Amino acid sequence: METTPTRRYAGAPMSQSPNRPRWTSACAYLIAILVLIALLGACASYPTIPVTGRLANTPISTTVDSELAKYYPAVSSGHSPGNANVAQRINNIERRFRTRPLDWLTLKELSEETSPDFATIFFINRCLSDHTNERFQSGYSRELQRIESLIDRRRWARIARISLRGYKILFIPGFHYLSDPTSGADFANQRRLMRELGLNVQLAATEEDGTIEENAEIIGRIVRSESKSHSKLILVSTSKAGPETALALGRILRPDETTSVRAWLSVGGLIRGTPLADRVTTWPKSWIARILFSLESTDFRSVPGLTTSASRKRMNSIRLPPKILVVQYVAAPLSGDIAEDVKGRYTYLRKYGPNDGLTLLADELVPDGITIVELSFDHFYRDPEINLKSMAIANLVADELNAGPHEPSPRNAKTSD
């Protein structure tokens, strides 16, 4: 007889009612205040041009910020946009940029020549032009459909693949995951669902407002202990925990101390930081930020480690063991997909290129990682199906691991400093 987990875990958003604003962390909230202060009086705006069609084999119905972006999905799908000159211009732009590194500088230059939405579509197409990325994207869609079909038939116990049951899933939480349980940074819903499905899950007890280096040491100790026990781990990190995990696996631990880690899934990872941290760590906004953090009883010391300069320098010195399967789950929203309470940050970041409302899309990429893109949602993944999608990706990763040894291929070029 099959057991039926509580329905809310599969159908509800990650951690709370969809009617309440959801933040990945208290840090994001405070940064948002400062960005909104900076934008007062500026009220930057951008065009809202309706667009429908398909992108990454997914239906879209939203708005974009330029005519070129409006016609880009049709052109990239091989369809005529009804304007030969526009199609020719788009093809010419693609030819000039397709051989460039997929980094923030390339996307910033492309955004300035076209628009951030055009650069976002280019980012999505470029990621999925890689055979392995496209295979994972298609597999993710099929696995999600399989799970939804099982739920419709009330066959809950079959949601988790047999392959996934052979692994321990170690969740690495984000900023302020203890003080702010509404943030979703503790993966509470995913962990409950997976436990009810009989999976072996654990939450890493990192310092909720610790520095990246401090938490990387904690992660390192956990992995080192699990390796001695010959465990088989799948690590799942979110947001700020992304660079912490990368530092632990790629610098703190010796390769022989990572034998337990079979895969790492980075969800919206701030791998190379965020320009928002740059802004609040420079005078005079740095002292305002410290006051606000103090009022919220939040330690400011972790924020400097999230600046783009510190993060890019740190990531360029990290070498991940090639045996670890790295998958990154990246929200790639168009401008019409941004939630109202995220628009202030998103608008500020547009001058740097395509972003998810907290960081630049290219700065989420881990070298040689496999990319799964999520359309229509910003950094905070307010998706009523997020828990089912989490299960789909976990199943996909486990099946890939069981299929044979992981052989990484160079797909994400080294980003610019």
N, C-alpha and C positions, 0 to 999 in steps of 0.2 A: 504494500500500500504506500502511495506516495504522500509525503508530507507537504503542507501548503504554508510557506512562510507568510507572515503578515503582508498584505497587499501593499501597504504604504511604502515599503522599501523598493518595490519595483516600479511603482507608478509615480512616486513623489519626487520633487527635486532633491538635490543632494542632501540638504540638511534642514530645511525649514519651509514654511508656507510660502508659495510663490507670490503672495501678496506683499510680503515684507522684503525690503531691499536686502540683497545678499552680498556680503563682502568676503573676499578670500581671507582677509586679515584686518585687524585693527590698524595695522601699518598702512594698508591701502586707503583706509578711511581718512587717516590723518593727512596722508600725502594728498588725497583728493581735496581736502579743505584748502591746503596751500595752493594747489593748482587753480582752484576756483577763485581764490583771492587774486591770484596773478592775472586771471582772465577777466576780472571785473572791469567793465568799461571797454574791454576789447571786443567781446561778443563775436568772435570769429564765426563765420558761417560758411557753408558750402552748398552747391546745388543739390537738389533732391530729384533726380530724374528717374521715373519709374522704369523698371526692367523686369521682364519675365523670361524664362527659358530654362536651360540646363547648364550646370557647371559641375565639373567633376562627377558627371553622370547622376547629378542630383537636381531635382526641380528647385528653382529659385523664384521668388517674387518679392522684390525689395526695391530700394532706390539706390542710385549710384551718383557719383559726383562729377561725371563728365559724359559727353556723348561718346567718346572713344570707349569708355568703360561699359557703356550701355551695349555697344555692338560687339565688344570683345568676346563674350561667351559664344555668340553665334559664329563668329569668324574662327575661333579656336576649335569649334565643333565641326568645321567644314561646311557650314551653311552660309548662304549669302545674306549679308545684312541689309541688302537693298540699296547699297551705295558702294559702287566699285572703288571710288577714291578712298573712302574710309577703310575698306578692307585692305587695300594696297598699303595704306599708311600703317595699319596695325601689323601687317606681315613684315614690313620693313623694320619697324621698331623691334619686333620679336627677333628678327635675324641679327640685329646689332647687339642685343642684350643676352641672347641665349648662351653665348660662350663665356659670359662674365661670371665671376664668383657669385653664388647666391648669398650675398651678405648685405648688411644694412647700407653700405655705401652704394652698392649697385641699385638697390631698391629705392634709396633716397634720390639718386640721380634720375631713375625712371619715373618716380613720382613727380619730380619737378618738371620733367618734360611732358608728362601726361596728366596723371592724377593719382592720389593714393589708392583709390579703388582699382584703377587700371593695374597698378603695381601689385595689389593684392591678388588679382586674378592671374597675373603673370607668376606670382609666387606659387599659387595653387597648381597652375599648369606645369610649372617647372618641377615642382616636387613630384607630381604624378607622371611626368615624362620618364622618371626612373622606373625600370621594370619591377624592382622589388617593392618600391613604394606603391605602385599601381596594384600589384598583386595583393599587398596587405590591405589597401583601401577597398578593393573588391571583396576580399575575404571578410573584412569587417562588416560590410553591408550585408553579405550573405548570412553571417553568423547572427547579426541582429535580427534579421528576418526569421531565422530558425528559432531564436529565443522567443520572439513575439508569437510565433505559431504555437510553440509549446505552452505558453501562458494561456492563449485562447482555448487550448484543449485541456488546461488545468493539469499539465504534466510538469509541475514545478521541479521535481527531483532531477529531471533530465537537463535542466538549464546549464548546470556545470558539466563541462566535458570530463570524461574519465581521465584524460591526460592532465587536467588541472589539479586533480586530487593527489597527484604525486609531489606537489610542491608546497612549501610554506610561503605565504604571501606576506611580506613585511611592508607595512605602510609607514611612510616617513612623512610626518605632518608638517603643515605650514606654520606661519607666524601666528602666535597667540591662540593656538589651538585649544588650550586649557581655559584661558580667561574668557574666550569668545566662542562657546560651543555652537553658536548659530552660524559661524562662518563656513562650515564645511571643511575646514582645514584639517580636521581629525579623521576624515573619511568614515564618520560614524555609520551612516546608512549603508555604505558599501560593506563595511565590516560585519554589520548585523546580518545583511542578506547572505553574505558568503558563509558566515557561521551557521545560519539556519539551513544552508545547503550542504553542510558537513565539511566545509573547507577549513584548512589550517591557516588562520590569520593571526597577525601580531601587529601591535602598534609600537613603533620605536619611541622611547621616552626621551626625546630631545628637549633642549631648553627652549621654551616657547618664544622667548625674545633674545635668545643667544646669538652670538655672531656665527657667521658661516663656518669659520674655523673651529669654534667650540663644538658646534653640532656635527661637523664632519668627524671630529674625534670620537664622539659618542657613536655615530653610525659605524665608524671603523671598529670600535670595540665589539659592537654587536655582530658585525659580519665576521670578525676574527674568531669570535666564540662559536658562531654557527659553522664556520669552516672546520674547526676542530671536531665538531660533532658530525661532520659529513652531511650536513643538511643540504637541501636543494631549494634555493631561495629565488623568488621573483620579487624584486624591489619595486615599490610604487611610490613616487614622490610627487608633490605638488608645489608649484610656485617657488617660494624661497628655498624649499627643500631640494629643488633641482640642483642648484650649484653646490649645496652641502653634500649631496650624494655623489656628484661628479668629483668633488675634492677628495672624498673618502676613498672612492674606488680607484681614482687615477693618480693620487699622489701619496696619501697617508698610508694606505695599505700596500704591501708588496704583492705582486701578482699571485704568489703562492698562498697568500692570506685571503684571497678572494675566490677560492675554489668552490665555495658554497653558492656563489651568485651566478645564476644561469641567465637571468634577464633583468633589465631595468626599464621600467615604464615611467617616463617623465611627462607629467600632465601640466601643461601651461608653465613649464619651467622658466624661471628667470635666469637662464644659463649665463647670459652676458649682461645681466643687470637691467636697469631701466633708466631712461633720461629723467624720470620723475625724481629718482633718488639724487641725480646730479643737481637738480634744481633746489632741493631742500637741504643740501649739504654745503651750499655756497652762501656767503654773506650777501645780503642781510637775512635771507629767509632761514638760514640755519638756526639762528637763535630763536626765531618764532617757532620753528619745528620742535626745538628742544623744550620750549615752554608747553606746547600742546601735548607732546609726548609725556611730559611730567604730569600734567593735569589728568591724563588718562592712565597714570601709573604704569607707563610703558617705557622700557629701556630703549634709548635712542642708539645705543652703541652698534646695533646690527645694521643700521641704515647705510653707513659709509661703505660697507662691503657689497652693497647692491648698486653702487654707482657703475656706470658703463666702463669707466677707465679701470677701476679695480677689478671688475668682473671679467673684462676681456683679457686683461693681463693674467689673471688667475687661470682662466680657461685655456689660454695659449700654452701654459706650462703643464697642463694635465694630459696624461696619456692613459686612456682607459684600456684595460686588458681586452684584446681582440676576441677572446672566447665569450665575452658577455654580449648577449643579444640586447641591443639598445633600441627602444621604440619610443618615439615622441608623439604625443597626442596634442595637436596644435589647433586651437580655435582660430579660424581665419575669416573674420567678419567683414562684410562690406559696410559702408557708412550707414546704410539704412537698417542694419542689424543691431546697431549699438543701443543698449538700454539707456533710458533717460538719465539715470543716475551715474552713468559711466561716460556720458558725452563730454563732460568737462575735461577729463583726462585724455580721452580719445582725440578731442579737438586740439589740445596742446601738443600731443605726440604726432599729429599729422605732418608737421613740418619736417619730421625725421623719416617719414615714409609710412608704409602699411604697418598697422599695430592692432593689438586686441583690446586696447583700453588700459593696459598696464605696462606692456613692454612691446618692443618691435618684433615682428614676426620672425625675421631672420635671426634675431638674438635668442630665440628659443631652440635653435637647432644644435644638436650635438654632432660633432664630426662622425661621419659614417653611420649615424643612426638612421633607422627606418621611420618615415614620417606618415602618420595618419592625420588627415586634415578634417576638421569639423566645421561645416559651413553654418552660417546664420546665427552664430552665438559669439559673444565676446569672451573675455578672459574668465568670466565668472560662471560660465557654463550653466545658465539658468534654463535647463532643458528638462522637461518632465520625464524624459526617458534616460536621464544620465546614469541611473543605476543599472539599467539594462545594457546600456552602451559600455559601461565599465566591465560588466560580465562578458560581453562580446569580445572586448579587447583582451581580457585575461585569458579567455578560452583560445583565442587566436594565437597568443604568445605561447601558451603551453603546447598547442598542436605543432607550432613551428619548432619548438625545442625538441619535441619527441620525434620530429621528422628526421633529425640528424644533426651533426655538428654545425655550428654557426660559422659561416665564412663571410666576414665583413667585406664590403666593396666600397671604394671611395665614391660617395654620392654627394656629400655636403662639403664643398670646398672650404678651406680654412678662411675664417672671416677676417676682415680688416680690423686692425687695432683702432 
